[in-house]
Amino acid sequence: MTDGRLRWGILGAARIAVRRVLPALQRSERSAVVAIASRDRARAEDVARQFSIPTIHGSYDALLANHDIDAVYIPLPNSLHHQWTLRSAEAGKHVLCEKPLATSAEEAQEMVQACRERGVLLQEAFMHRFHPQIEAVQALVAAGEIGPPWLVRSAFTFTVTSADDIRLNPSLGGGGVIDVGCYCVNISRLLLGEPHAAYAAAHIEGVDVRLAGILRFDGDRVAEFDCGLRAPFRQFCEVVGVSGSIFLERPFQPEERPPTVLVRRGDQERRLEIPGANQYVLMVDHFAECVHQNRTPRYPAEDAVANMRAIDALRESARSGRVIPI
Ligand SMILES: NC(=O)c1ccc[n+]([C@@H]2O[C@H](COP(=O)([O-])OP(=O)(O)OC[C@H]3O[C@@H](n4cnc5c(N)ncnc54)[C@H](OP(=O)(O)O)[C@@H]3O)[C@@H](O)[C@H]2O)c1
């Protein structure tokens, strides 16, 4: 830490780092990006220039050997999250790892264990849950505004334009449910708890490019969702209680515009204006604060293990056509 700022290193010149997370780290008053590594030094130089990052490493290992770094951000393909989290923990670095934390619950559990043993913080970079609109929904549900929630419906679909995108590559951990369905699974679990069974049907083109899934929870509660990488752009979440419902138009990527939360009870409809926020800044600030104050994060990494358990079951169901217990 310098001046109370967490000193970050970035593993890979990934699109998400350039588009979202580096701008957020620049805005964060608790963070300083001190180094970036790329397999291609010229690419790291480009990004370093753009974000005034002082140190460039030509390999991820070289960055992990840098003693001036407290924490790493890992925006690598999903199949590499496990390996580089273990190596980062070994090097004594705190880890903010992109979603999905791993490609299976087993991998995720090993990552949690390795970080615990090394005394470093591990967090999955699910940014949506730091947005005030999600806190508003949780508060409305807790206040009984819609009665006991029994159903969560959600979707996150879009079209990946490039054929060599990592999301379409099975050997890099691509696939609709693991890459974007993970958001729907996460928001369903956030609102309903842990599911006990999963069913899914998918269309496969190398990976599942469109998938619809159902998760069952205790007390006959259900989550249904669809996700896709070759589908029109859609995102929404609806929480249905026994006496009302809550609708979010942009639950996962609201950008910084103030989102609206629509609450319906009988024939009454209320629109709540939520202040705009940058959920990536809120996420990295929270991470830095937890490291600084040695605090347990709001969403411990074990949550990612449970998310992966549900995703494992959904994938198994899509393969076998059976309902899979979780
Ligand atoms: N939270 C969010 O909003 C959000 C949004 C999109 C994606 N993501 C997640 O972020 C991660 C990266 O996604 P992205 O879309 O940014 O991917 P991307 O642009 O393809 O970046 C991945 C980076 O990983 C590095 N890499 C190392 N080995 C690689 C390999 N064998 N093939 C390809 N790249 C390799 C590359 O960096 P160097 O060549 O520079 O080393 C590359 O730039 C994924 O886990 C994804 O699920 C999160």
The ligand as an ORCA input file, in Angstrom:
! r2SCAN-3c Opt
* xyz 0 1
  N     -17.153     -8.364    -15.539
  C     -17.455     -8.057    -16.786
  O     -18.183     -7.096    -17.079
  C     -16.874     -8.886    -17.901
  C     -17.169     -8.582    -19.219
  C     -16.525     -9.313    -20.227
  C     -15.676    -10.356    -19.898
  N     -15.446    -10.662    -18.590
  C     -14.529    -11.758    -18.211
  O     -13.204    -11.269    -18.368
  C     -12.348    -12.282    -18.862
  C     -11.692    -11.800    -20.138
  O     -12.664    -11.505    -21.100
  P     -12.364    -10.520    -22.348
  O     -13.612    -10.480    -23.144
  O     -11.774     -9.264    -21.857
  O     -11.277    -11.395    -23.126
  P     -10.091    -10.981    -24.101
  O     -10.236     -9.582    -24.585
  O      -9.970    -12.071    -25.100
  O      -8.841    -10.986    -23.112
  C      -8.293    -12.114    -22.535
  C      -6.813    -11.831    -22.324
  O      -6.234    -12.996    -21.782
  C      -4.893    -13.112    -22.226
  N      -4.656    -14.508    -22.655
  C      -3.790    -15.362    -22.082
  N      -3.816    -16.552    -22.681
  C      -4.721    -16.462    -23.680
  C      -5.169    -17.368    -24.679
  N      -4.694    -18.633    -24.743
  N      -6.092    -16.932    -25.549
  C      -6.593    -15.685    -25.471
  N      -6.192    -14.769    -24.542
  C      -5.269    -15.154    -23.653
  C      -4.692    -12.107    -23.343
  O      -3.868    -11.077    -22.809
  P      -2.351    -10.844    -23.271
  O      -2.228    -11.415    -24.656
  O      -2.233     -9.386    -23.221
  O      -1.479    -11.554    -22.302
  C      -6.069    -11.534    -23.619
  O      -6.046    -10.165    -23.869
  C     -13.210    -13.536    -18.989
  O     -13.096    -14.301    -17.832
  C     -14.624    -12.977    -19.110
  O     -15.607    -13.884    -18.634
  C     -16.018     -9.935    -17.599
*
